Amino acid sequence: MLQGFKEFITRGNVLDLAVAVVIGAAFSGVIDGLVKGFIMPLIGWLVGAPDFTEIAFRIPNWQGGSTEFPIGEFIQGLVMFVLIAAAIYFFVMVPINRLKSLRKTSEEVVEEAAAEEVVLLTEIRDLLRAQAGERAGSHSN
């Protein structure tokens, strides 16, 4: 039973998942810092205070009072989600995708060069065979 647990815990996918969680937690701090330290102040500078937590609406109830719905926290969470998603996309995914496309291009260049080299070597081989055939024919006369 302990051997099975040891095999489970040392599997590659379990270790990969553990590493991903740790890296994700560290990366979360970077993205939060970017959004809270740069993007939110920028929005605050452009449109005023970026804090939506005070937004609420009231609905009168049948007893003469009213019920308050503090939707500002939800709006703030939604704005933070969109900003974090945008930060991840524009500051992480776009550069990574660009690097991948550049890498793919260089790999394609290497493959094309290798294909051209094979064609060139084949032509050289054929020429050498033809020359060897001509020499053999001239020596037999």
C-alpha positions as a printed NumPy array, in Angstrom:
array([[  0.   ,   0.   ,   0.   ],
       [  2.83 ,   2.423,   0.818],
       [  4.591,   1.434,  -2.404],
       [  1.472,   2.396,  -4.362],
       [  1.353,   5.754,  -2.567],
       [  5.043,   6.324,  -3.307],
       [  4.467,   5.566,  -7.011],
       [  1.461,   7.899,  -7.077],
       [  3.283,  10.777,  -5.404],
       [  6.383,  10.49 ,  -7.603],
       [  4.466,  10.321, -10.863],
       [  5.39 ,  13.017, -13.316],
       [  1.909,  14.506, -13.585],
       [  1.523,  14.907,  -9.809],
       [  4.877,  16.65 ,  -9.561],
       [  4.088,  18.792, -12.608],
       [  0.791,  19.8  , -11.028],
       [  2.51 ,  20.712,  -7.752],
       [  5.06 ,  22.829,  -9.581],
       [  2.291,  24.491, -11.606],
       [  0.384,  25.402,  -8.441],
       [  3.475,  26.931,  -6.812],
       [  4.454,  28.848,  -9.956],
       [  0.836,  29.932, -10.44 ],
       [  0.687,  31.297,  -6.888],
       [  3.899,  33.249,  -7.43 ],
       [  2.707,  34.489, -10.81 ],
       [ -0.576,  35.556,  -9.246],
       [  1.364,  38.011,  -7.079],
       [  3.065,  39.468, -10.144],
       [ -0.22 ,  39.957, -12.002],
       [ -1.955,  41.363,  -8.896],
       [  0.908,  43.803,  -8.464],
       [  0.654,  44.875, -12.103],
       [ -3.106,  45.403, -11.893],
       [ -3.176,  47.081,  -8.469],
       [  0.062,  49.032,  -8.82 ],
       [ -0.179,  50.174, -12.427],
       [ -3.464,  49.509, -14.223],
       [ -5.908,  50.531, -11.457],
       [ -4.056,  53.798, -10.703],
       [ -3.969,  54.499, -14.425],
       [ -7.728,  53.973, -14.634],
       [ -8.172,  56.14 , -11.546],
       [ -6.11 ,  58.873, -13.199],
       [ -8.126,  58.637, -16.424],
       [-11.686,  58.377, -15.087],
       [-11.548,  59.189, -11.397],
       [-11.575,  56.801,  -8.458],
       [-11.46 ,  53.189,  -9.681],
       [-13.089,  51.874,  -6.486],
       [-16.603,  50.577,  -7.127],
       [-17.211,  49.006,  -3.7  ],
       [-19.522,  51.801,  -2.512],
       [-22.045,  51.263,  -5.327],
       [-25.375,  49.979,  -4.061],
       [-29.043,  50.27 ,  -4.812],
       [-32.07 ,  50.181,  -2.545],
       [-35.45 ,  48.641,  -3.121],
       [-38.32 ,  49.66 ,  -0.87 ],
       [-39.925,  46.794,   0.977],
       [-43.543,  46.373,   2.037],
       [-42.803,  47.413,   5.647],
       [-41.924,  50.968,   4.665],
       [-38.165,  50.453,   4.848],
       [-35.785,  49.448,   2.107],
       [-33.387,  46.648,   1.338],
       [-29.907,  47.581,   0.168],
       [-28.074,  45.566,  -2.456],
       [-24.344,  46.375,  -2.304],
       [-23.377,  45.38 ,  -5.834],
       [-20.15 ,  47.393,  -5.755],
       [-18.106,  44.417,  -4.522],
       [-19.385,  42.38 ,  -7.444],
       [-18.606,  45.157,  -9.92 ],
       [-15.145,  45.632,  -8.365],
       [-14.488,  41.879,  -8.636],
       [-15.69 ,  41.848, -12.227],
       [-13.486,  44.802, -13.163],
       [-10.489,  43.181, -11.447],
       [-11.171,  39.899, -13.279],
       [-11.299,  41.635, -16.666],
       [ -8.156,  43.641, -15.897],
       [ -6.259,  40.591, -14.688],
       [ -7.343,  38.613, -17.757],
       [ -6.271,  41.508, -19.996],
       [ -2.929,  41.809, -18.203],
       [ -2.265,  38.085, -18.607],
       [ -3.248,  38.195, -22.259],
       [ -1.35 ,  41.332, -23.297],
       [  1.713,  41.009, -21.059],
       [  2.141,  37.222, -21.095],
       [  0.255,  35.439, -23.879],
       [  0.921,  37.888, -26.726],
       [  4.713,  37.949, -26.136],
       [  4.866,  34.164, -25.667],
       [  2.861,  33.56 , -28.843],
       [  5.155,  35.97 , -30.695],
       [  8.225,  34.116, -29.442],
       [  6.678,  30.805, -30.448],
       [  6.01 ,  32.089, -33.954],
       [  9.593,  33.34 , -34.233],
       [ 10.902,  30.018, -32.995],
       [  8.714,  28.12 , -35.417],
       [ 10.014,  30.314, -38.221],
       [ 13.633,  29.56 , -37.328],
       [ 12.86 ,  25.837, -37.155],
       [ 11.248,  26.038, -40.576],
       [ 14.36 ,  27.806, -41.922],
       [ 16.56 ,  25.003, -40.556],
       [ 14.284,  22.386, -42.126],
       [ 14.34 ,  24.184, -45.493],
       [ 18.136,  24.453, -45.374],
       [ 18.396,  20.737, -44.609],
       [ 16.08 ,  19.921, -47.536],
       [ 18.145,  22.108, -49.877],
       [ 21.304,  20.401, -48.641],
       [ 19.834,  16.971, -49.43 ],
       [ 18.928,  18.116, -52.948],
       [ 22.42 ,  19.542, -53.479],
       [ 24.113,  16.387, -52.179],
       [ 21.896,  14.257, -54.437],
       [ 22.911,  16.351, -57.463],
       [ 26.601,  16.032, -56.532],
       [ 26.225,  12.262, -56.177],
       [ 24.526,  12.009, -59.566],
       [ 27.267,  14.105, -61.206],
       [ 29.986,  11.956, -59.659],
       [ 28.242,   8.799, -60.859],
       [ 27.968,  10.261, -64.348],
       [ 31.66 ,  11.213, -64.358],
       [ 32.613,   7.774, -63.065],
       [ 30.502,   6.22 , -65.825],
       [ 32.19 ,   8.387, -68.484],
       [ 35.649,   7.427, -67.234],
       [ 34.747,   3.757, -67.209],
       [ 33.44 ,   4.085, -70.778],
       [ 36.568,   5.902, -72.036],
       [ 38.927,   3.364, -70.422],
       [ 37.172,   0.416, -72.042],
       [ 37.84 ,   1.697, -75.598]])
